[in-house]
Amino acid sequence: MDKSGTSGGEVVGPHPELIPLLEQHGLTWEVFRKRGRPAKGISERRRAVIRDLQVTGYSWADMVEITGTSQGFIQRNRDTCVSLRPEQVFLTCAWCGDGFRDSPSNVRRKQARGQIDFYCSRECRGKGYSASKDVSLVCGTCGEQFTRKAGVVSAGERRGQKKMFCSRSCANAGLIKPYRVQDEALFDYLAGVVCGDGSVHLVEGGGGGGSVVAISVGFKDIEYVGVLYQVVEQVFGFDPTKQENQKARAISVNLCGIEAARLFGMIKTSDGWVLDGIQYPGEFIAGLCDTDGGWPKKRGSDTRRAFTISQKDNGNLERTLPLWSAVGLHPTIRPYVNKKTGYRRVVLRVRAGEIDRFKERVPLRHPRKRVAARWFGIHPIAGSE
């Protein structure tokens, strides 16, 4: 005979641990295990027996073995057993007043976040927060007052912040890493890169969500992406993000956040470049040349041609002339009309006679343009080999 009181697959008697429970609830072994539709009150007594076994701590497999019933019978009584688990705590809904159960871990987590009221459903929670309109908070990003809403307040609390935010965009803007410049010279280089092939998208409303500084690099210059990563890491202390655009055949190196957009937006404005704050003219010119500049095609080992920068005729290249003069260079600017598009453009040209001075005072970092510089007797910057 095994533990369940069976011999040869046939049940011959109740399990010893089941006998006191049957006596307690007024059941006999034959009535307890009888199949078919039970008489009135028998189902409740059976469930009471299963409930007592559950509270005692038996597993489902043990209860099947002790009672001699099927797993389906235990499954049908699952709600009764689970609802009376001792590890759950009873709470009262702060809105409708109904009682409900929750686990102690959930209660402790909510209390750690400063939650005082508990709600039995999302509907009650929404009504409870909507009713507390007299509670005004101040947004940690835009400074405006707003009423408390569950989803917005917890957006910052999940990240360990004590600030409250009026919207998702303000929460994202208020929790980003600050852009603190650690290398002024390389920052001026990045400013030249942004003015050359970058774009500044600044969104002032809504906490600055969607603000980004994007630098476009073609697939053929993919090595330059690694250079930009190194420069950004030295300037700000962390890496940028990147995004591929297969249709444009380019990679976008992005500095996300309103702080980055404001920082570079003071230099590249909608009205033109503002270069009064550039402290290292050679670095700014190098960033501009690495993105918008170019060498002529090689025509013999002794060919020495001018370095050129071509842009739209919007007056920006004229604004760089004081920076060129500060490093001892005097390029020329000539406007022209593109025959294919009909747009008016302007070309800045560093004359061949100043190429040696150019290679000494403008530290190019673009891999392809540094290699092209050797064709014209120009050596890369010191320590770059």
Secondary structure, DSSP 8 states (H G I E B T S, - for coil): --TTSEETTEE-S--TTTHHHHHHTT--HHHHT--SS--TTHHHHHHHHHHHHHHHT--HHHHHHHH---HHHHHHTHHHHHHT-TT-EEEE-TTT--EEEE-HHHHHHHHHTT-----SSHHHHHHHHHH-TT-EEEBTTT--EEE--HHHHHHHHTTT---B-SSHHHHHHHTS-----S-HHHHHHHHHHHHHHEEEE---GGGGTT-EEEEEEEGGGTHHHHHHHHHHHHHHSS--EEEEETTTTEEEEEEESHHHHHHHHTTEETTEE--TT-S-HHHHHHHHHHHHEE-----STT----EEEEEESSSHHHHTHHHHHHTT---EEEEEE-TTT--EEEEEEE-GGGHHHHHHHS----HHHHHHHHHTT----TT--
